[in-house]
């Protein structure tokens, strides 16, 4: 087999496995890092705003105009998240094989198509079908695929780029919630969907095509002895710990995102007070990411994962206190949530390396996104059955378990760092 590789490539056998990484690195230099990060970052703001964050603004007007049940309109997002989770492993393999440029560009086209279907939907089944297409776009175009693309381009040096992209992404709701509200007020919810479809084709698609370098098609290296993204037997414990931790963290994040206002109001706060407190989360996320970018260099990203889990656990625990302490708790929670977005891309790269990174990210995204799809209903069930205080207590227990999972990864990560 090695002789065949030499005959087909014209290189010495020892050079065959090395040439792929060299060619990818060489092609990455054809785009300045600032251009790549800025294009992906701006695109992420628009993609998150026109998919994950869209129902927060448009669900109520959609239900009011059409008469479709609100729970079905909102539930369409859960279906989209489920679809995105199901396709994530395939997306990871495609990025590993072809690079991020064609996959992310395809996600922009899929997103536009899904938004057109939802915007023109004559009935609820067609509307839901549109969200299935949007789910495909989310699976191919949100953070995990973007991080996979950066990991394939920059390898072990992708941490800074991943952090910078999340700084852009932190403004998605800040930018797109007012934009969605303005569009709905002027052209209705259908017009808003069609406007975002146009934005996806006219802005997001060119950003991906211009910003990401073309990369060579990449075949599995025979010398590796395993398919890309398949962890070695000695790495399985680390993979399972990381997958479990990221999944639990995503469940907490989704329940809080959907139920925070209800949790705070049930505890006696007015809607205005709950909204004001909830508004602290976004700036806290961005601020924590800035600190991670400034202070995290030179430190193993496992410490960012641990800090994220601890901050979330402490923040949730403070939600049962008085409003002043709740404000501090939400700031801590937001900081932990913001750092987690970075750690979910940087920790797998540090633990398992560059080879097969995109495939691995797809495998990690699968349980996480499926759990996110179920979390809104689970949160509503807990709140209705147990009340606000018990729901917060359950979330705190889950958060503490997540701290334990993160701490269990520390010696594994440090052993790998020492071996390198």
Order of alpha helices (4+ residues) and beta strands (2+ residues): alpha-alpha-alpha-alpha-alpha-alpha-alpha-alpha-alpha-alpha-alpha-alpha-alpha-alpha-alpha-alpha-alpha
